[in-house]
Amino acid sequence: MEHQNTLIWEVTFWEFFFVTLLLAGSAAYLTGRAMARAWQGDAQLAFYIVLLAAATRFIHFALFEGTLLSLQYYVVDLIALLIIAFIGKRITRAGQMSTQYSFEYQRSGPLGWRRTGA
């Protein structure tokens, strides 16, 4: 496999899509969902995603001959996974607020909630 070395992906777009966005992104989404269900803070979620991004870099290295200790691609993976994780947390939290506190809040879109008029 020939290295493309673009700003976002190291080997190929499909390798980045499959490993970072699909596999690790699914894990990041589920981690965000779990943190929302446990009512944990954003700092703890960010810590877990930092570890997940390191594991993602290892998968790039082990399976696709990527660079293991590349700060640039680690930061790209980290940013993508943080976005996915916080979206997962926010979707779950919006559902929690509108379900558990339905007397006070109602859902307004997939990522938000608002106070009811009562």
N, C-alpha and C positions, 0 to 999 in steps of 0.2 A: 504494500500500500504506500503510495507516494504522499508525503506530507504537503498539505496546501499552505499551512501556516498563515492563516488569515487572522484578523483581529479577534474574531470570536471563536473559531474552531481551529484545532491543530491539525487533524488528519483529514477528515472529510465532513461535510455538513451532515450526512446521514449518521455517521458515528456520533457526532455531537447530539443530534436529535434523539437517537436511540438511547444512548447512555445517560446523557445529562437531562434532557427534557422528559423522556418517556420513563426510564427506569428510576433514576434518582428523583425526578420531578414527582413521580407517583409517591415515592417514599416521603418526600418533603411535604406534599399535600396531606398525606395521612398523619405525619408528625404534627403539622399545624392543626389538624382536626383533633388529634388527641390532646394537644395543649389547650385547645378551647374547651373540650369536654371536661378537662381536669381543672379549669379555671386558673391555669398557670400564666405567668407573665411573658412579655415579649423577649426579655433577656434570656430566659431559659430556652425558649424556642430558637433564638439566634444561636445560642451555644450548640444546640443539637444540630443545627444546619451547618455550622462550621465543621463539625465532625463528619457530617454526611458529605460535604464538599471534598474533604480530604479522602474519603473512601471513593468518591467519584473519580478523583484524579488517579487513584490507584487502579481503578478499573480501566481508565483510558490507557494507563501505562501497561498493565498486564495483558490486556486483550488486543489493543490496537497500536502498540509501540509508541504511545505518546510520551511526553516528558513528565516524569513523576514530580519533580520539584520545580515547576514552572509557576511563578507568582502570577503572571498575566492570566494564564488559563485557569488557575485556581480562583482568582477573583471573578472571572467571567462565570465559572460554574457556581460560585458562592452567590453572586448577585441573582442569577437565574433561579437558584433554589430558594433563596430568601423571598423572592417575589411570589413564587408558587406556594411556599409555606404560609406566608402571611395572607394570601388569598384564601387558602384552605381554612385558616383560623378565622378569618373575617366572615366567610360564608357560614361556618358552623356557629359562630357567636351571634350572628344575625338571627339564625333559627332558634338559638337558645333564648335570646331576649324576647322574641315574639311569642315563643311557646310558654316559657316558664313565667314570664311577667306579662302575660297577655292583657291584664287589667291596666297596665301602664304603657306598654309599647306595642306597636304593630310593625310588621315588616315593610320596608320601602325599598324594593329592589333586592337583588341577590346579595349585596354586600352591606346593606344598611338597615336601620330601624329608626323609628321616630316615636315620639310620645303621642298617645291617643288624645283626642279632644276632650275627654271626660275629666 
